[in-house]
């Protein structure tokens, strides 16, 4: 049994994702004890000095759940950073053989052990900033064998790290250079049963210059029949109807959404599809930000993610992502906490993100009483301990 004394407790509650104005409804209490057994919250009650306290913190929240990353990968794309500073766009770099293709080359050359070693370091960085669970994707293979290699790496990471990774197949990340788009899509369709051994979630970069809705509609319908959950990189570069297709197919999430309009906002607000937003990508690419305020005000559910990847967002720090969500997405602090915990847990299909009796929840302990300090001073790491699946990692008491 672990007893956590929280001077200040902040947490979403419930099982379903919060939508619209419900995202601001946070349970708050002061001077309470949280009792954990095997990762499950068994009780919350007013602090008592009679029992031994395992942990103590000024502020306690659920640990963060990052709903969208691109690990595992290896290699850097520093030169592309400089090219963008000189005016080259993401699409232009991709056409010239950079971007995703650059990382594909690195991943194809790397062994499984090299990928595991490199990405285990990344998971430890996530944990140090309060993240207990992330989503990870294939997508840097563009052939079935290398895509599966990435999914195997995720499997091994889950065996050796207490930061867990929810696997997603993103074979439709870019069009292979050595194969027509239609042939590649058909090959993925033929291999869905093989892919299902490693993940039950499939994703696509559905946008200009990549895969359009008409390209992948049949495949995704078939994948849904096979029992796959559907996710979409949707309308990031241009509004091509990806969000509409995601909603029509009942996708668990539509991600990015920089270029959606009022029609798509309405569709998301009346659907079960979660809008997963990554303001770090907009910041890094110098792009517009997704219309988070409109989405929430219309009643949509929002999750947050880092989009951590080597090219368009090499940012993993949740404090900075939350800073951008406050400043540029115009989200309220309570909405951000809900989006980065309960709602993102729902996207990944896990029980997490709400500290309440009877629920499993990973927990973050902070050396500040004010949650807003975390995004306000994003350069300063307030985390003093994190409890993942009932196991504690301590950090210096800063």
Secondary structure, DSSP 4 states (H G I P E B T S, - for coil): -EEEEEEEEEE--SSSPP-GGGGG--EEEEEEEEEEETTEEEEEEE--SSSPPSEEESEEEEPEEES-B--S-----HHHHHHHHTT--HHHHHHTT-THHHHHHHHHHS-HHHHHHHHHHHHHHHHHTTEEEEEEE--S-SSHHHHHHHHHHHHHHHHH-SSEEEEEEEEETS--TTS-HHHHHHHHHHTHHHHTTT-SEEEEEESTTSB-HHHHHHHHHHHHHTT-EEEEEESSSS--SHHHHHHHTT-SEEEE-TT--HHHHHHHHTSS-EEEE-HHHHHHHTPPPP-HHHHHHTT--EEE---B-SSS-----HHHHHHHHHHTS---HHHHHHHHTHHHHHHHT-S-S---TTSB--EEEES-S-THHHHHTTTS--EEEEEETTEEEE----
